[in-house]
Amino acid sequence: MRCRGGASRRCCCTGWRGGRSGRPGRSETGGRAPFLMPPLGQDFVKMDVFAAIAWTTAGSVVGALALYLLGALFGRDRVIAAAARLPLVKVADVERTEAWFVRHGTKAVFFGRFVPIFRSLISIPAGVERMRLPVFLALTAAGSLIWNTAFIAGGYALGARWHEVTDVVGLYSKVILAAVAVAALAFVAVRLLRAGRGTRRRTAGSGSER
């Protein structure tokens, strides 16, 4: 698919604008924002919106499947072994996460498709826990279809203001990243405090024995 009308035109297929100041749009994954710009005038080749949704959803499913297989290949035993070697991480943490995923895995895989970072990462524990592949693929396809449809249709409807979609998604991604960073810092702080208390108790206990 190519756009006619020269490099200074904006491409209706990829959201790319060439010329003096044109820059590619950015998606929530940091890549070019595809299929957002509707055709303007007769110089443009129209990309069917339904085809765009279908292809992006297929790409999402293929990428998720690759990570699922990676998780299945790594396996539960290796995850437990890796957790045992990591500082501030306990095997019990992995076991609790595993128990949570057994109860809520289907919801996590589906709704995770709407959350940056987790969109990809949720496929790995699904593979580790060997979620039934047909169920995983169906949930991934459904969630990705909804996300891609909203993203593409929103940009198409906005027309020349298609960049507003990427602006909103970019802000959403930053909020999620900030929340993840705060949660990670809180986890580390709690573990360090608990480790410090345990050390003081052992020191006090050994002192009293003397």
C-alpha positions as CSV (number, residue, x, y, z in Angstrom):
1,M,0.0,0.0,0.0
2,R,1.5,3.4,-1.0
3,C,0.3,6.9,-0.9
4,R,0.3,9.1,-4.0
5,G,0.9,12.8,-4.1
6,G,4.5,13.1,-3.1
7,A,6.5,13.0,0.1
8,S,5.0,16.2,1.5
9,R,1.6,14.5,1.8
10,R,0.4,12.6,4.8
11,C,-0.1,8.9,4.4
12,C,-3.6,7.7,5.1
13,C,-2.2,4.2,5.7
14,T,0.5,4.7,8.3
15,G,-0.1,8.1,9.8
16,W,3.2,9.3,8.4
17,R,3.6,12.9,7.2
18,G,6.7,13.8,5.2
19,G,8.0,17.2,4.2
20,R,9.7,19.9,6.3
21,S,8.2,19.3,9.7
22,G,6.2,16.0,9.4
23,R,7.0,13.3,11.8
24,P,5.6,9.8,12.2
25,G,2.8,9.3,14.8
26,R,3.6,7.2,17.8
27,S,1.5,4.3,19.2
28,E,1.3,3.2,22.8
29,T,4.2,0.8,22.1
30,G,6.4,3.5,20.8
31,G,6.0,2.6,17.1
32,R,4.3,4.4,14.3
33,A,0.6,4.8,14.8
34,P,-0.9,2.8,11.9
35,F,-4.2,3.3,10.0
36,L,-5.3,6.4,12.0
37,M,-5.5,9.0,9.2
38,P,-8.5,8.9,6.9
39,P,-8.0,9.7,3.2
40,L,-8.0,13.4,2.3
41,G,-8.9,14.0,-1.3
42,Q,-8.4,11.9,-4.4
43,D,-4.6,11.7,-4.0
44,F,-4.9,9.0,-1.3
45,V,-5.4,5.3,-1.4
46,K,-8.0,4.3,1.2
47,M,-7.1,1.5,3.5
48,D,-10.2,-0.4,4.6
49,V,-10.7,0.2,8.3
50,F,-12.0,-3.4,8.8
51,A,-8.9,-4.8,7.1
52,A,-6.7,-2.6,9.4
53,I,-8.5,-3.9,12.5
54,A,-8.2,-7.5,11.3
55,W,-4.5,-7.2,10.5
56,T,-3.6,-5.5,13.8
57,T,-5.6,-8.0,15.8
58,A,-3.9,-10.9,14.0
59,G,-0.5,-9.3,14.8
60,S,-1.5,-8.9,18.5
61,V,-2.5,-12.6,18.7
62,V,0.6,-13.8,17.0
63,G,2.8,-11.7,19.4
64,A,0.9,-12.9,22.4
65,L,1.2,-16.5,21.3
66,A,5.0,-16.2,21.0
67,L,5.2,-15.0,24.6
68,Y,2.8,-17.7,25.7
69,L,5.0,-20.3,24.2
70,L,8.1,-18.7,25.8
71,G,6.4,-19.0,29.2
72,A,5.4,-22.6,28.6
73,L,9.0,-23.4,27.5
74,F,10.4,-21.7,30.6
75,G,8.0,-23.6,32.9
76,R,7.0,-23.4,36.5
77,D,10.0,-25.2,37.9
78,R,12.4,-22.7,36.4
79,V,10.3,-19.8,37.6
80,I,10.4,-21.1,41.2
81,A,14.2,-21.7,40.9
82,A,14.8,-18.2,39.6
83,A,12.6,-16.7,42.3
84,A,14.6,-18.5,45.0
85,R,17.8,-16.8,43.8
86,L,16.4,-13.3,43.4
87,P,16.9,-10.8,46.3
88,L,13.7,-9.6,48.1
89,V,11.6,-12.2,46.2
90,K,10.3,-15.3,48.0
91,V,9.1,-18.5,46.5
92,A,5.9,-17.9,48.5
93,D,5.3,-14.8,46.3
94,V,5.4,-16.9,43.2
95,E,3.1,-19.4,44.7
96,R,0.6,-16.7,45.7
97,T,0.7,-15.2,42.3
98,E,0.2,-18.7,40.8
99,A,-2.9,-19.3,43.0
100,W,-4.3,-15.9,42.0
101,F,-3.8,-16.6,38.3
102,V,-5.5,-20.0,38.6
103,R,-8.6,-18.2,40.0
104,H,-8.5,-15.0,37.9
105,G,-6.4,-15.9,34.8
106,T,-9.1,-15.7,32.2
107,K,-10.1,-12.2,33.4
108,A,-6.4,-11.2,33.6
109,V,-5.7,-12.3,30.0
110,F,-8.8,-10.5,28.6
111,F,-8.7,-7.2,30.5
112,G,-4.9,-7.2,30.4
113,R,-5.1,-6.4,26.7
114,F,-6.3,-2.9,27.6
115,V,-3.4,-2.1,29.9
116,P,0.0,-1.0,28.6
117,I,2.9,-3.3,29.6
118,F,0.6,-6.0,30.8
119,R,-0.8,-6.3,27.3
120,S,2.3,-8.4,26.5
121,L,3.5,-9.6,29.8
122,I,0.3,-11.3,30.8
123,S,0.9,-13.9,28.1
124,I,4.0,-15.2,29.9
125,P,2.3,-16.4,33.1
126,A,-0.5,-17.8,31.0
127,G,2.1,-20.0,29.3
128,V,3.8,-20.9,32.5
129,E,0.5,-22.0,34.0
130,R,-0.4,-23.8,30.7
131,M,-3.7,-22.1,30.3
132,R,-5.7,-24.0,27.7
133,L,-4.5,-22.7,24.4
134,P,-7.9,-22.3,22.7
135,V,-9.1,-20.3,25.7
136,F,-6.0,-18.1,25.7
137,L,-6.3,-17.4,22.0
138,A,-10.0,-16.6,22.2
139,L,-9.5,-14.2,25.1
140,T,-6.5,-12.6,23.5
141,A,-8.3,-12.1,20.2
142,A,-11.4,-10.7,21.8
143,G,-9.5,-8.2,24.0
144,S,-7.1,-7.2,21.2
145,L,-10.1,-6.7,18.8
146,I,-11.8,-4.3,21.2
147,W,-8.6,-2.3,21.8
148,N,-7.6,-2.1,18.2
149,T,-11.1,-1.2,17.1
150,A,-11.3,1.7,19.6
151,F,-7.8,2.9,18.7
152,I,-8.2,2.7,14.9
153,A,-11.8,3.9,14.7
154,G,-11.1,6.8,17.0
155,G,-8.2,8.0,14.9
156,Y,-10.2,7.5,11.7
157,A,-13.2,9.5,13.1
158,L,-11.0,12.4,14.3
159,G,-9.5,12.8,10.8
160,A,-6.9,15.6,10.8
161,R,-6.9,15.5,14.6
162,W,-5.9,11.7,14.7
163,H,-2.9,12.6,16.8
164,E,-5.2,13.2,19.7
165,V,-5.7,9.5,20.0
166,T,-2.0,8.8,20.4
167,D,-1.7,11.8,22.9
168,V,-4.4,10.2,25.1
169,V,-2.9,6.7,24.9
170,G,0.5,8.2,25.6
171,L,-0.8,9.9,28.8
172,Y,-2.6,6.7,29.8
173,S,0.6,4.7,29.3
174,K,2.5,7.2,31.5
175,V,0.0,6.9,34.3
176,I,0.2,3.1,34.2
177,L,4.0,3.2,34.2
178,A,4.0,5.6,37.2
179,A,1.6,3.3,39.1
180,V,3.8,0.3,38.4
181,A,6.9,2.2,39.5
182,V,5.2,3.3,42.8
183,A,4.0,-0.3,43.4
184,A,7.5,-1.7,42.8
185,L,9.1,0.9,45.1
186,A,6.5,0.1,47.8
187,F,7.2,-3.6,47.4
188,V,11.0,-3.1,47.8
189,A,10.6,-0.7,50.8
190,V,8.3,-3.2,52.6
191,R,10.7,-6.1,52.0
192,L,13.7,-4.1,53.2
193,L,11.9,-3.0,56.3
194,R,10.8,-6.5,57.1
195,A,14.4,-7.8,56.5
196,G,15.8,-5.1,58.9
197,R,13.3,-6.0,61.6
198,G,14.2,-9.7,61.3
199,T,17.9,-8.9,61.6
200,R,17.3,-6.8,64.7
201,R,15.2,-9.5,66.3
202,R,17.9,-12.1,65.6
203,T,20.6,-9.8,67.1
204,A,18.5,-9.1,70.2
205,G,17.8,-12.8,70.6
206,S,21.5,-13.8,70.4
207,G,22.4,-11.0,72.8
208,S,19.9,-12.1,75.5
209,E,21.2,-15.7,75.3
210,R,24.6,-14.5,76.3
